[in-house]
Amino acid sequence: MDSAGSGNADMRSTGSGANDAVSVDADDTDNASEQTHFDVNEFLAGIDAIFDAHDAGIKAEPYLQQALVDAENAEDHAGLLTVLNETMGFYRSQGRHDDNQWIIQRAIELGLRMGLQGSEAWTTTLINAATGMRAARQYDQAEDLYRQALDNAARTLPPTDRRMAALHNNLSMLYSETKRLPQAREELETALHILDSASVDASVDIDAASTHTNLALVLLQEAQTSPRANNAVEKDAQTAAAKDADSTAQREELLASALDHASQALHIYRTGHLEHSAHYASALASYAQVCFALGRFAEAVQTYQRSLAVIAECYGTDTDYYRITEANLKSAQEAAEQTQDQEAHHAAADDAGVSSESDRGHSAECSKSADRNEIFAAAEAPETVSSKIGAADDHANDADNNESNESTDGLVTSASSDAQTSQQVSHQTADTASSHQSARQNSHRSSRSNHSDHQPAGQQTAIRQTADRQTATQQPHTAQPRERISGLRLARAYWNEYGKPLLAELHPEYRGRIAAGLVGHGSECYGFDDKFSQDHDFGPGFCLWLADDDYARIGERLQANYDALPKEFMGYGPRESTARAGGASRRVGVFAIGDFFERLTRYRQAPAASKPHEWLLLDEATLAATTNGEVFADPLGMFLKTRQGFKMMPEDVRLALISRRLGMIAQAGQYNLPRMLDRGDGAAAWLSINEFANACCSLVFLINQPVTVGYLPYYKWRFAALRKLSRRMATRLADVCEQLETILRLSSAACFGGAGFGEGGKGSGPAQGNIQSIVSHICAGIVHELNADGLSDSSEPFLEWQRPYVEEHIESDAAVLHSL
């Protein structure tokens, strides 16, 4: 794994235990000190030994704290990053989330200083940080970190790399925990699509089996949490009945799909002759879970019995895993017995002629349904087991019971969950881990040797089957009003509902060649759309992107098929396009990939790094529109590859733009603004503030690397994007946004307040003073950031004089890149 331009790194995930973390070898980056006296391998062996001896509760923290000191004293940045990641996992496993916040922040800041962006080590550090934040229930920050990990992985991994599937699995866990089940399902479907594309033989791919299981469990949870119309008060009985019928049909469809995915998972294990794998036990338990929800209690009993047999074979019977699954079996047996008793009762009543004719008719139609509902009411619903790629369950405050795994692929994904107590739900499942089918690369260390009482020693895993997902108990759910759906979510749902079937039915031979998503102009592509956005260029729709030769063959026909799709969907539509979003400028429909990018940028693909003048012709707003949105599917990876080219702004171009922004900030904010205020030219001062603010906004994005955070969009969404970026962990110059908004609030008084303006007739003086003070503060922060990034070693506060230092780092001698 290349990192920071040199060396290899060996990475570990913060899977479920403290001793699952990123590990970066000392030669992973040029920043590592050659005179280091910190031995990373010795440190890892030591922490492994502590966990092997089950002494983590006493010895792990002092050992980790001493290692932090030793690595810092040795100035071994790579070693320090390893220790920080190990510490992240330990604190998370102990439930010490407040302590972990500081460790996470340190790890991210260190990785940035080391220049790890664009490396697999950075991806894994982001994943570990996201997992820690998710365990702390800091879901917004966790989601953002996972998204950063996805963006970074896109630079180092091909779109169909199975490690990308691991990331989508992790993100699905977050969505599941935050009750965003449709999003969780979408992430798993994306992961499954990647695995299908990457697998040599999907019929024996254990990663695919685990993803099928997770999909089954999400679908099951969706079915059990879907609104039930008969629990709402309806004035119109007919309306209530219709809603109840719709709800029942939706639930049955979800359960049928859950059963299909659970069955596919079992089929993969059987086809691969993995029936004696511990992970097969988890797949069996998940299938039983679905059977239980369907009321197929006898089948659930049989499947749980088979699961128990595999658990006993692999782990023995004296484990929590066995005991929890045994309790699940008992619940299923009780439900099955109640079903048998009630069916026998009704049969006996009918034979004895107890019921009247009408009663018997009613019984024939309704008794099974009613009895089954009674059983569901009496029996506690099962808690779901989930099988995750690179994920594990955190047993808080019990580090010795944590499982640990290292990726066999190099990119270790990790995810934690704060499992709810078993007392809440009696029908539960425990977590297991499943081995990855890929061969371990020689550059990777052996699997972490900490093992719980149901984790066999020496097992090397990349897929973990966990109890992260919990199914809601069979409680009544009151129908809730539908929340407004975003344009991206609407597009993805419309694609799933109509786009996929369209390709499967009318163009099956091209289904594996067409990309789909929503990218380009429009607030929904940035994720900034709201209720005010729906009055124009909004509605169901998505893009289909084809290779040039494929478009030449079927482009027009496919566009006609697309145009024939329903115009209304989920209560939205038909889509009404304005003049600038219709015809040749349409935002949705069928496109050749090259044509699509050429319409946005005038380039069919990103300019070469050797043509900086062409890059400089692409303003940031254009690049933002070219790289925003979401890609729902891309079997060939061709669209993502082209789009990624526009994300990868050459470093010389980025530095040249940073220099230009420094010049404008200096001229508009530090020089001309005070002069215009002194002259009393409020209009000129106001324009100076505008130029200063625009340059600062751009600089924040450029400093934070566009390949990671994207580009600054056009003026309408400039501050929305800056606010979003400023909320991210480890964002550099994060306070600039708030300071700029303060300047804008004060600008009216400062520029046009006059002598008698304001309370007590103080005039515009206080506002002018505040603005100039904030400008100075922003510029000082910029100098500090330039120094920290190694772009300048000068403390000169006037930013114009910082430009030569920055431009010294530009390698090309192209005149367009230099100011002097």
Salt bridges, closest charged atoms under 4 A:
ASP10 OD2 - ARG445 NH1 2.35
ASP25 OD1 - ARG445 NH2 2.88
ASP48 OD1 - ARG12 NH1 3.70
ASP48 OD1 - ARG448 NE 2.63
ASP55 OD2 - LYS59 NZ 3.50
GLU61 OE2 - ARG96 NH2 2.72
GLU72 OE2 - ARG106 NH2 2.63
GLU86 OE2 - ARG448 NH1 2.83
ASP99 OD2 - ARG96 NE 2.95
GLU120 OE1 - ARG163 NH1 3.41
GLU143 OE1 - ARG180 NH2 3.06
ASP144 OD2 - ARG728 NE 3.04
ASP161 OD2 - ARG163 NH2 2.96
GLU177 OE2 - ARG134 NH1 2.11
GLU186 OE1 - ARG492 NE 3.12
GLU187 OE2 - ARG147 NH2 3.37
GLU187 OE1 - HIS168 ND1 2.63
ASP205 OD2 - ARG162 NH2 2.74
ASP207 OD2 - ARG162 NE 3.20
ASP207 OD2 - HIS436 NE2 2.87
GLU222 OE2 - ARG185 NE 2.57
GLU234 OE2 - LYS243 NZ 3.19
GLU299 OE1 - ARG296 NH2 2.66
GLU313 OE1 - HIS276 ND1 3.05
ASP318 OD1 - ARG323 NH1 2.94
ASP320 OD1 - ARG323 NH2 2.80
GLU357 OE1 - ARG360 NH2 2.87
ASP371 OD2 - HIS346 NE2 2.80
ASP393 OD2 - HIS395 ND1 3.25
ASP394 OD1 - ARG92 NH1 2.61
GLU403 OE2 - HIS454 NE2 3.18
GLU403 OE1 - ARG464 NH2 3.20
GLU406 OE1 - ARG440 NH1 3.72
ASP409 OD2 - HIS436 NE2 2.93
ASP418 OD1 - HIS97 NE2 3.88
ASP431 OD1 - HIS395 NE2 3.60
ASP431 OD1 - HIS454 NE2 3.64
ASP453 OD1 - HIS454 ND1 3.21
GLU524 OE2 - ARG575 NH2 3.57
ASP529 OD2 - ARG484 NH1 3.58
ASP535 OD1 - HIS536 ND1 2.60
ASP537 OD2 - ARG587 NH1 3.74
ASP548 OD2 - ARG604 NH2 3.12
ASP550 OD2 - ARG513 NE 2.74
ASP550 OD1 - ARG553 NH1 3.07
ASP595 OD1 - ARG604 NH1 2.65
GLU598 OE1 - ARG604 NH1 3.00
GLU620 OE1 - ARG661 NH2 2.90
GLU630 OE1 - ARG492 NH2 3.19
GLU651 OE2 - ARG654 NH2 2.77
GLU741 OE1 - ARG723 NH2 3.02
ASP789 OD1 - ARG732 NH1 2.93
GLU800 OE2 - ARG803 NH1 3.61
